[in-house]
Amino acid sequence: MRIQHLSWEYPPLVYGGLGRHVHALAEAQAAAGHDVTVVTQHVDGAPLDERVGGVRVVRAPLDPPLIPPGDLLAWVLALNHGLTRAALRVAGRAVPDVVHAHDWVTCQAATTIKHALGLPLVATLHATEAGRHQGWLPSPLSRAIHTTEWWLTFEARRVITCSTHMRWEVTRLFELPPATVDVVPNGIDLDRWAVSRREVAAARTTYAGGGPLVVFSSRLEWEKGLHTLLDAMPRLRRRHPGLRLVVAGQGTMGESLRARAAERRLGRAVTFTGFLGSADLAALVAAADCAVVPSLYEPFGMVATEAAALGTPVVVADTGGLREQVEDGVTGVRFPPGDVARLADAVSSVLTDQVRARRMARRAREVVARDRPWAAIGRQTVEVYARAAEEERMLEAGLAARPDRSLRLVVHDGNLLTGEGGSPT
């Protein structure tokens, strides 16, 4: 199958889990014999067109006009112009069998390519704007993002989500028939997350000091819940003298989270590393006594899977996709999201009983090794493409009725919007 992915991030440009997901998925599909192209944004120093890991990577420069800082929608529009031209240029020589769009940022390009070439469109929603804000859309920007997400699900023949929780969320928000939404979890490559004892020892020496080491590795955004962990740190430090927390990641909340740590007089107990490359991140997580994922909203929770792959005990918020992948007391420990006291208790239970903690970590690694290899995830995704292509063929041949779905958005309590209508076109 000839596959074209549209993604706003792809190595070497990676902001978070989406970029790592598309990278691993594309290479797994290429390894299975498919002709895979990823069209993404250009980054300084990277080739405009190259083949790496069996995948053709085409990077589109942004349009020349200067975009005011902070104007996200203008930036997205410029990006989509570039992605569209690059994708159509590539398709001019070899038309893909399917276009796979990742999140709302690529919606305009995906829609144009779908209609210009008459292709089935599959869309993965890695998260939703309403979910990130706990069901609210607090600004005009949020409402614009939400309606673009609605538009993407409207145009897609099939929608992919990474968890059953996320499937419930998108079917509710965008009124999609459940039969049109497929659950394909994120995968893990255990070989890529293998680290040597020397690397682990070096990370331990760098970060741990003489006490327990706790790690948070995610984007520094409100929904990731780092503020809850910082609030729990004073009581954790009282229970576990010398405990240190390392925060690996960057985001819009970085400055305020550093200020929060200072307000709680955490001093050298908390280290903010900024973004870490995959090798350094793997060594850090493997060196930790506990990895904490305190998200308030989490469609899947890739960092919990990565910690499990590295054999590190995990403590996660009991929410979203985290609830599905971490069995409380078996593969990790869960706590109510946002509950500072229960978070502290959960982390303490891991730090005070390392025999139990390591037993849970071994079991978690066994589960991800069995259920999350990227080869299997790639096959499941291609099966979704085949269903989308068959449905497209049936509609074009007049063998199936084209569902009617009108675009109508309803405001709830002044903010929350949902799409109403039937199934996608």
KEKOL-383221 format. One record per residue (C-alpha): residue in one letter; residue number from 0; y, z, x. Coordinates in Angstrom, 2 decimals. Layout:
<sites>
SITE, aa, i, v, w, u
SITE, a, NUM, Y, Z, X
...
</sites>
This chain:
<sites>
SITE, aa, i, v, w, u
SITE, m, 0, 0.00, 0.00, 0.00
SITE, r, 1, 3.52, -0.79, 1.17
SITE, i, 2, 5.63, 2.36, 0.71
SITE, q, 3, 9.38, 2.85, 1.06
SITE, h, 4, 10.74, 6.41, 1.25
SITE, l, 5, 14.42, 7.22, 0.72
SITE, s, 6, 15.46, 10.50, 2.29
SITE, w, 7, 18.82, 11.89, 3.33
SITE, e, 8, 17.23, 13.79, 6.23
SITE, y, 9, 14.54, 12.78, 8.69
SITE, p, 10, 13.91, 13.73, 12.32
SITE, p, 11, 15.79, 14.14, 14.52
SITE, l, 12, 18.18, 15.06, 11.70
SITE, v, 13, 16.59, 17.95, 9.79
SITE, y, 14, 18.49, 20.44, 7.65
SITE, g, 15, 15.55, 22.18, 6.01
SITE, g, 16, 12.13, 21.79, 4.43
SITE, l, 17, 12.81, 18.41, 2.80
SITE, g, 18, 13.15, 16.62, 6.14
SITE, r, 19, 9.97, 18.17, 7.50
SITE, h, 20, 8.14, 17.32, 4.27
SITE, v, 21, 9.10, 13.63, 4.30
SITE, h, 22, 8.33, 13.36, 8.02
SITE, a, 23, 4.83, 14.78, 7.70
SITE, l, 24, 4.06, 12.91, 4.47
SITE, a, 25, 5.16, 9.55, 5.85
SITE, e, 26, 3.12, 9.94, 9.04
SITE, a, 27, 0.05, 11.07, 7.07
SITE, q, 28, 0.31, 8.00, 4.84
SITE, a, 29, 0.73, 5.73, 7.87
SITE, a, 30, -2.31, 7.32, 9.53
SITE, a, 31, -4.30, 6.49, 6.38
SITE, g, 32, -3.49, 2.79, 6.84
SITE, h, 33, -0.48, 2.33, 4.58
SITE, d, 34, 2.61, 0.37, 5.60
SITE, v, 35, 5.32, 3.06, 5.50
SITE, t, 36, 9.07, 2.74, 5.92
SITE, v, 37, 11.58, 5.57, 5.72
SITE, v, 38, 15.21, 4.68, 5.06
SITE, t, 39, 17.53, 7.52, 5.98
SITE, q, 40, 21.00, 8.28, 7.35
SITE, h, 41, 21.91, 7.53, 10.93
SITE, v, 42, 22.55, 10.27, 13.47
SITE, d, 43, 24.29, 9.85, 16.80
SITE, g, 44, 21.88, 8.94, 19.57
SITE, a, 45, 19.04, 7.80, 17.30
SITE, p, 46, 17.94, 4.14, 17.07
SITE, l, 47, 18.98, 2.21, 13.97
SITE, d, 48, 15.47, 0.82, 13.59
SITE, e, 49, 12.35, 2.13, 15.32
SITE, r, 50, 8.66, 2.77, 14.79
SITE, v, 51, 7.55, 6.32, 15.52
SITE, g, 52, 4.36, 8.11, 14.47
SITE, g, 53, 3.20, 4.89, 12.79
SITE, v, 54, 6.25, 4.90, 10.50
SITE, r, 55, 9.12, 2.44, 10.55
SITE, v, 56, 12.34, 4.48, 10.45
SITE, v, 57, 15.50, 2.62, 9.43
SITE, r, 58, 18.72, 4.62, 9.80
SITE, a, 59, 21.79, 3.51, 7.89
SITE, p, 60, 25.27, 4.30, 9.26
SITE, l, 61, 27.78, 5.71, 6.80
SITE, d, 62, 30.51, 3.42, 5.51
SITE, p, 63, 33.70, 3.37, 7.63
SITE, p, 64, 36.25, 5.03, 5.27
SITE, l, 65, 37.15, 8.56, 6.32
SITE, i, 66, 35.77, 11.10, 3.83
SITE, p, 67, 37.75, 14.31, 3.32
SITE, p, 68, 35.87, 17.37, 4.64
SITE, g, 69, 33.95, 19.12, 1.91
SITE, d, 70, 33.93, 16.16, -0.50
SITE, l, 71, 30.18, 16.08, -1.00
SITE, l, 72, 30.11, 13.52, -3.81
SITE, a, 73, 32.18, 11.02, -1.82
SITE, w, 74, 29.86, 11.52, 1.16
SITE, v, 75, 26.77, 11.01, -1.03
SITE, l, 76, 28.23, 7.82, -2.49
SITE, a, 77, 28.95, 6.45, 0.98
SITE, l, 78, 25.45, 7.39, 2.12
SITE, n, 79, 23.87, 5.62, -0.85
SITE, h, 80, 25.79, 2.42, -0.16
SITE, g, 81, 24.36, 2.41, 3.35
SITE, l, 82, 20.84, 3.30, 2.21
SITE, t, 83, 20.89, 0.57, -0.43
SITE, r, 84, 21.92, -2.18, 1.99
SITE, a, 85, 19.36, -1.06, 4.59
SITE, a, 86, 16.54, -0.76, 2.07
SITE, l, 87, 17.23, -4.17, 0.52
SITE, r, 88, 17.42, -5.75, 3.98
SITE, v, 89, 13.99, -4.32, 4.85
SITE, a, 90, 12.56, -5.35, 1.48
SITE, g, 91, 13.82, -8.90, 1.99
SITE, r, 92, 11.04, -9.45, 4.51
SITE, a, 93, 8.34, -7.35, 2.86
SITE, v, 94, 8.86, -6.08, -0.69
SITE, p, 95, 7.40, -2.57, -1.09
SITE, d, 96, 4.88, -1.71, -3.77
SITE, v, 97, 6.69, 1.52, -4.60
SITE, v, 98, 9.95, 3.30, -3.84
SITE, h, 99, 9.78, 7.07, -3.37
SITE, a, 100, 13.12, 8.89, -3.68
SITE, h, 101, 13.51, 12.45, -2.43
SITE, d, 102, 16.01, 14.56, -4.38
SITE, w, 103, 19.25, 13.68, -6.13
SITE, v, 104, 21.09, 12.65, -2.96
SITE, t, 105, 19.24, 9.30, -2.92
SITE, c, 106, 19.45, 8.62, -6.66
SITE, q, 107, 21.99, 5.77, -6.63
SITE, a, 108, 20.18, 3.86, -3.91
SITE, a, 109, 16.79, 4.40, -5.56
SITE, t, 110, 18.05, 3.21, -8.95
SITE, t, 111, 19.65, 0.08, -7.48
SITE, i, 112, 16.54, -0.84, -5.50
SITE, k, 113, 14.30, -0.22, -8.51
SITE, h, 114, 16.26, -2.59, -10.74
SITE, a, 115, 17.07, -5.19, -8.07
SITE, l, 116, 13.44, -5.62, -7.05
SITE, g, 117, 11.63, -4.59, -10.25
SITE, l, 118, 9.69, -1.84, -8.50
SITE, p, 119, 8.09, 1.37, -9.78
SITE, l, 120, 10.15, 4.39, -8.74
SITE, v, 121, 8.59, 7.76, -7.95
SITE, a, 122, 10.92, 10.73, -7.45
SITE, t, 123, 10.25, 14.10, -5.87
SITE, l, 124, 12.53, 16.93, -6.96
SITE, h, 125, 12.30, 19.49, -4.17
SITE, a, 126, 14.68, 21.85, -6.02
SITE, t, 127, 17.21, 21.76, -8.86
SITE, e, 128, 20.86, 22.69, -8.98
SITE, a, 129, 20.36, 24.84, -12.09
SITE, g, 130, 17.47, 26.65, -10.42
SITE, r, 131, 19.51, 27.39, -7.32
SITE, h, 132, 22.11, 29.06, -9.53
SITE, q, 133, 19.64, 31.00, -11.68
SITE, g, 134, 20.12, 28.74, -14.69
SITE, w, 135, 23.89, 28.32, -14.40
SITE, l, 136, 26.07, 25.44, -13.30
SITE, p, 137, 29.21, 27.21, -12.13
SITE, s, 138, 31.38, 24.28, -11.04
SITE, p, 139, 32.14, 20.61, -11.73
SITE, l, 140, 30.20, 19.79, -8.54
SITE, s, 141, 27.13, 21.61, -9.85
SITE, r, 142, 27.36, 19.76, -13.15
SITE, a, 143, 27.66, 16.44, -11.31
SITE, i, 144, 24.55, 17.24, -9.24
SITE, h, 145, 22.63, 18.30, -12.36
SITE, t, 146, 23.43, 15.08, -14.21
SITE, t, 147, 22.42, 13.06, -11.15
SITE, e, 148, 19.08, 14.90, -11.11
SITE, w, 149, 18.73, 14.02, -14.80
SITE, w, 150, 19.51, 10.39, -13.98
SITE, l, 151, 16.86, 10.31, -11.24
SITE, t, 152, 14.18, 11.66, -13.58
SITE, f, 153, 15.35, 9.16, -16.22
SITE, e, 154, 14.85, 6.24, -13.85
SITE, a, 155, 11.61, 7.42, -12.24
SITE, r, 156, 8.30, 6.19, -13.57
SITE, r, 157, 6.72, 9.43, -12.39
SITE, v, 158, 8.14, 12.68, -11.02
SITE, i, 159, 6.50, 14.83, -8.35
SITE, t, 160, 7.03, 18.57, -7.95
SITE, c, 161, 5.66, 20.88, -5.27
SITE, s, 162, 4.40, 23.66, -7.58
SITE, t, 163, 3.44, 24.29, -11.20
SITE, h, 164, 6.51, 26.51, -11.49
SITE, m, 165, 8.70, 23.60, -10.44
SITE, r, 166, 6.89, 21.36, -12.89
SITE, w, 167, 7.74, 23.80, -15.67
SITE, e, 168, 11.34, 23.90, -14.49
SITE, v, 169, 11.96, 20.15, -14.43
SITE, t, 170, 10.17, 19.48, -17.71
SITE, r, 171, 12.34, 22.16, -19.35
SITE, l, 172, 15.63, 21.14, -17.75
SITE, f, 173, 15.23, 17.39, -18.18
SITE, e, 174, 12.89, 17.35, -21.19
SITE, l, 175, 10.19, 15.39, -19.42
SITE, p, 176, 6.75, 15.10, -21.01
SITE, p, 177, 4.42, 17.15, -18.77
SITE, a, 178, 2.09, 14.16, -18.51
SITE, t, 179, 4.74, 12.29, -16.49
SITE, v, 180, 5.09, 15.03, -13.87
SITE, d, 181, 2.55, 15.45, -11.07
SITE, v, 182, 2.14, 18.57, -8.92
SITE, v, 183, 1.57, 17.78, -5.24
SITE, p, 184, 2.08, 20.79, -2.96
SITE, n, 185, 3.62, 20.70, 0.48
SITE, g, 186, 1.18, 20.35, 3.34
SITE, i, 187, 0.82, 21.81, 6.81
SITE, d, 188, -0.33, 20.42, 10.14
SITE, l, 189, -1.96, 23.33, 11.92
SITE, d, 190, -1.92, 21.49, 15.25
SITE, r, 191, 1.86, 21.12, 15.12
SITE, w, 192, 2.20, 24.85, 14.55
SITE, a, 193, -0.08, 25.87, 17.40
SITE, v, 194, 1.60, 27.96, 20.13
SITE, s, 195, 0.34, 29.39, 23.39
SITE, r, 196, 0.09, 33.06, 24.22
SITE, r, 197, 2.69, 32.52, 26.91
SITE, e, 198, 5.18, 31.12, 24.38
SITE, v, 199, 4.53, 34.00, 22.00
SITE, a, 200, 4.96, 36.55, 24.78
SITE, a, 201, 8.23, 34.93, 25.87
SITE, a, 202, 9.60, 35.04, 22.31
SITE, r, 203, 8.51, 38.65, 21.98
SITE, t, 204, 10.29, 39.56, 25.20
SITE, t, 205, 13.44, 37.74, 24.10
SITE, y, 206, 13.75, 39.18, 20.61
SITE, a, 207, 11.59, 42.24, 19.96
SITE, g, 208, 12.78, 44.93, 22.33
SITE, g, 209, 10.55, 47.97, 21.99
SITE, g, 210, 10.09, 48.04, 18.21
SITE, p, 211, 8.65, 45.94, 15.39
SITE, l, 212, 9.89, 42.37, 15.00
SITE, v, 213, 10.71, 40.90, 11.58
SITE, v, 214, 11.73, 37.26, 11.14
SITE, f, 215, 13.61, 35.29, 8.49
SITE, s, 216, 13.52, 31.51, 8.97
SITE, s, 217, 15.33, 29.48, 6.35
SITE, r, 218, 18.68, 28.01, 5.38
SITE, l, 219, 21.49, 30.54, 5.08
SITE, e, 220, 22.20, 30.03, 1.40
SITE, w, 221, 22.55, 32.54, -1.42
SITE, e, 222, 19.31, 31.56, -3.16
SITE, k, 223, 17.29, 32.24, 0.02
SITE, g, 224, 17.98, 35.97, -0.43
SITE, l, 225, 18.77, 37.02, 3.14
SITE, h, 226, 21.42, 39.39, 1.77
SITE, t, 227, 18.60, 41.39, 0.14
SITE, l, 228, 16.81, 41.75, 3.47
SITE, l, 229, 20.02, 42.76, 5.26
SITE, d, 230, 20.64, 45.42, 2.61
SITE, a, 231, 17.11, 46.75, 3.22
SITE, m, 232, 17.53, 46.90, 6.99
SITE, p, 233, 19.15, 50.40, 7.24
SITE, r, 234, 16.24, 52.08, 5.46
SITE, l, 235, 13.74, 49.97, 7.40
SITE, r, 236, 15.38, 51.04, 10.65
SITE, r, 237, 15.08, 54.69, 9.63
SITE, r, 238, 11.37, 54.27, 8.92
SITE, h, 239, 10.67, 52.08, 11.96
SITE, p, 240, 12.92, 52.98, 14.90
SITE, g, 241, 13.77, 50.04, 17.09
SITE, l, 242, 12.98, 47.45, 14.39
SITE, r, 243, 14.73, 44.16, 14.93
SITE, l, 244, 15.35, 41.25, 12.59
SITE, v, 245, 15.77, 37.69, 13.84
SITE, v, 246, 17.44, 35.20, 11.50
SITE, a, 247, 16.66, 31.57, 12.35
SITE, g, 248, 18.63, 29.02, 10.39
SITE, q, 249, 22.07, 27.83, 9.42
SITE, g, 250, 23.95, 27.21, 6.20
SITE, t, 251, 27.12, 27.68, 4.22
SITE, m, 252, 26.61, 31.45, 3.91
SITE, g, 253, 26.27, 32.05, 7.65
SITE, e, 254, 29.67, 33.65, 8.20
SITE, s, 255, 29.47, 35.94, 5.18
SITE, l, 256, 25.93, 37.03, 6.08
SITE, r, 257, 27.00, 37.91, 9.60
SITE, a, 258, 29.84, 39.93, 8.10
SITE, r, 259, 27.36, 41.67, 5.81
SITE, a, 260, 25.23, 42.67, 8.79
SITE, a, 261, 28.31, 44.02, 10.56
SITE, e, 262, 29.33, 46.02, 7.47
SITE, r, 263, 25.94, 47.71, 7.52
SITE, r, 264, 26.40, 48.53, 11.22
SITE, l, 265, 23.25, 46.70, 12.17
SITE, g, 266, 24.67, 45.61, 15.52
SITE, r, 267, 21.96, 44.38, 17.89
SITE, a, 268, 19.28, 45.10, 15.27
SITE, v, 269, 19.95, 41.64, 13.82
SITE, t, 270, 20.06, 38.42, 15.84
SITE, f, 271, 21.32, 35.17, 14.31
SITE, t, 272, 19.87, 32.31, 16.37
SITE, g, 273, 21.22, 29.39, 14.36
SITE, f, 274, 18.98, 26.34, 14.04
SITE, l, 275, 15.84, 26.38, 16.19
SITE, g, 276, 13.69, 23.41, 17.11
SITE, s, 277, 10.12, 23.38, 15.85
SITE, a, 278, 8.56, 24.66, 19.10
SITE, d, 279, 11.00, 27.57, 19.47
SITE, l, 280, 10.72, 28.41, 15.78
SITE, a, 281, 6.93, 28.42, 15.89
SITE, a, 282, 6.92, 30.75, 18.90
SITE, l, 283, 9.36, 33.13, 17.21
SITE, v, 284, 7.42, 33.30, 13.94
SITE, a, 285, 4.10, 33.73, 15.76
SITE, a, 286, 5.59, 36.61, 17.77
SITE, a, 287, 6.77, 38.47, 14.67
SITE, d, 288, 4.97, 41.43, 13.11
SITE, c, 289, 6.12, 40.24, 9.71
SITE, a, 290, 7.78, 37.14, 8.22
SITE, v, 291, 9.93, 37.84, 5.18
SITE, v, 292, 10.79, 35.26, 2.50
SITE, p, 293, 13.16, 37.11, 0.12
SITE, s, 294, 14.22, 34.09, -1.95
SITE, l, 295, 15.83, 34.49, -5.35
SITE, y, 296, 14.86, 30.89, -6.11
SITE, e, 297, 12.05, 29.06, -4.32
SITE, p, 298, 10.34, 25.94, -5.65
SITE, f, 299, 7.60, 26.20, -3.03
SITE, g, 300, 8.39, 28.28, 0.06
SITE, m, 301, 7.39, 26.16, 3.04
SITE, v, 302, 8.34, 28.91, 5.49
SITE, a, 303, 5.62, 31.14, 4.02
SITE, t, 304, 3.07, 28.37, 4.58
SITE, e, 305, 4.27, 27.92, 8.16
SITE, a, 306, 4.02, 31.66, 8.83
SITE, a, 307, 0.49, 31.65, 7.43
SITE, a, 308, -0.42, 28.73, 9.69
SITE, l, 309, 0.77, 30.78, 12.67
SITE, g, 310, -1.23, 33.84, 11.65
SITE, t, 311, 1.83, 35.98, 10.88
SITE, p, 312, 1.68, 38.45, 7.95
SITE, v, 313, 4.07, 37.49, 5.16
SITE, v, 314, 6.16, 39.43, 2.65
SITE, v, 315, 7.58, 37.24, -0.09
SITE, a, 316, 9.61, 37.52, -3.27
SITE, d, 317, 7.50, 37.28, -6.43
SITE, t, 318, 9.14, 34.10, -7.69
SITE, g, 319, 8.59, 30.37, -8.12
SITE, g, 320, 6.18, 28.64, -5.78
SITE, l, 321, 5.87, 31.74, -3.59
SITE, r, 322, 3.96, 33.46, -6.38
SITE, e, 323, 1.48, 30.59, -6.45
SITE, q, 324, 0.73, 30.49, -2.74
SITE, v, 325, 0.73, 34.20, -1.85
SITE, e, 326, -1.88, 36.37, -3.56
SITE, d, 327, -0.54, 39.90, -3.52
SITE, g, 328, -2.61, 42.16, -1.28
SITE, v, 329, -4.92, 39.29, -0.28
SITE, t, 330, -2.86, 36.68, 1.58
SITE, g, 331, 0.40, 38.63, 1.76
SITE, v, 332, 2.58, 41.14, -0.05
SITE, r, 333, 4.96, 40.35, -2.91
SITE, f, 334, 8.00, 42.24, -4.20
SITE, p, 335, 10.44, 41.67, -7.11
SITE, p, 336, 13.20, 39.27, -6.00
SITE, g, 337, 16.49, 41.00, -5.26
SITE, d, 338, 14.94, 44.50, -5.20
SITE, v, 339, 16.09, 46.09, -1.94
SITE, a, 340, 13.91, 49.21, -2.22
SITE, r, 341, 10.74, 47.29, -3.07
SITE, l, 342, 11.40, 44.82, -0.26
SITE, a, 343, 11.67, 47.70, 2.20
SITE, d, 344, 8.44, 49.22, 0.87
SITE, a, 345, 6.63, 45.88, 1.17
SITE, v, 346, 7.71, 45.33, 4.76
SITE, s, 347, 6.84, 48.93, 5.64
SITE, s, 348, 3.36, 48.49, 4.19
SITE, v, 349, 2.79, 45.61, 6.60
SITE, l, 350, 4.27, 47.32, 9.64
SITE, t, 351, 2.42, 50.61, 9.13
SITE, d, 352, -1.03, 49.09, 8.57
SITE, q, 353, -1.42, 46.23, 11.01
SITE, v, 354, -5.19, 46.06, 10.49
SITE, r, 355, -4.69, 45.24, 6.81
SITE, a, 356, -1.75, 43.00, 7.64
SITE, r, 357, -3.74, 40.91, 10.11
SITE, r, 358, -6.64, 40.68, 7.66
SITE, m, 359, -4.27, 39.22, 5.05
SITE, a, 360, -2.81, 36.86, 7.66
SITE, r, 361, -6.26, 35.55, 8.61
SITE, r, 362, -7.09, 34.95, 4.95
SITE, a, 363, -3.76, 33.16, 4.39
SITE, r, 364, -4.44, 30.86, 7.33
SITE, e, 365, -7.90, 30.05, 5.99
SITE, v, 366, -6.37, 29.08, 2.64
SITE, v, 367, -3.71, 26.76, 4.07
SITE, a, 368, -6.23, 25.17, 6.44
SITE, r, 369, -8.48, 24.42, 3.47
SITE, d, 370, -5.91, 23.41, 0.83
SITE, r, 371, -2.87, 22.07, 2.67
SITE, p, 372, -3.82, 19.40, 5.26
SITE, w, 373, -1.30, 16.57, 5.17
SITE, a, 374, -4.03, 13.94, 4.98
SITE, a, 375, -5.04, 15.31, 1.57
SITE, i, 376, -1.40, 15.63, 0.43
SITE, g, 377, -0.79, 12.03, 1.48
SITE, r, 378, -3.79, 10.84, -0.57
SITE, q, 379, -2.63, 12.77, -3.64
SITE, t, 380, 0.83, 11.24, -3.36
SITE, v, 381, -0.56, 7.71, -3.06
SITE, e, 382, -2.60, 8.37, -6.20
SITE, v, 383, 0.69, 9.12, -7.99
SITE, y, 384, 2.09, 5.81, -6.72
SITE, a, 385, -0.94, 3.98, -8.11
SITE, r, 386, -0.44, 5.58, -11.53
SITE, a, 387, 3.24, 4.66, -11.49
SITE, a, 388, 2.47, 1.06, -10.54
SITE, e, 389, -0.17, 0.74, -13.27
SITE, e, 390, 2.19, 2.17, -15.88
SITE, e, 391, 4.88, -0.27, -14.73
SITE, r, 392, 2.46, -3.17, -15.00
SITE, m, 393, 1.37, -2.13, -18.50
SITE, l, 394, 4.96, -1.94, -19.68
SITE, e, 395, 5.92, -5.29, -18.18
SITE, a, 396, 2.84, -6.91, -19.74
SITE, g, 397, 3.74, -5.48, -23.13
SITE, l, 398, 0.53, -3.46, -23.25
SITE, a, 399, 2.39, -0.19, -23.66
SITE, a, 400, 5.49, 0.80, -25.61
SITE, r, 401, 8.55, 1.55, -23.54
SITE, p, 402, 9.53, 5.14, -24.33
SITE, d, 403, 13.02, 5.70, -25.68
SITE, r, 404, 15.13, 8.31, -24.00
SITE, s, 405, 18.82, 8.62, -24.74
SITE, l, 406, 21.17, 10.33, -22.32
SITE, r, 407, 22.61, 13.38, -24.03
SITE, l, 408, 23.67, 16.50, -22.21
SITE, v, 409, 24.18, 19.81, -23.93
SITE, v, 410, 26.28, 22.67, -22.62
SITE, h, 411, 24.82, 26.15, -23.14
SITE, d, 412, 27.07, 29.19, -22.86
SITE, g, 413, 29.75, 27.04, -21.34
SITE, n, 414, 27.77, 26.07, -18.25
SITE, l, 415, 24.05, 25.33, -18.44
SITE, l, 416, 23.32, 21.68, -19.18
SITE, t, 417, 19.99, 20.16, -20.11
SITE, g, 418, 18.93, 16.60, -20.80
SITE, e, 419, 17.58, 15.83, -24.24
SITE, g, 420, 15.52, 12.91, -25.46
SITE, g, 421, 12.07, 11.47, -24.99
SITE, s, 422, 10.13, 10.43, -21.91
SITE, p, 423, 11.50, 8.50, -18.93
SITE, t, 424, 11.91, 4.77, -18.99
</sites>
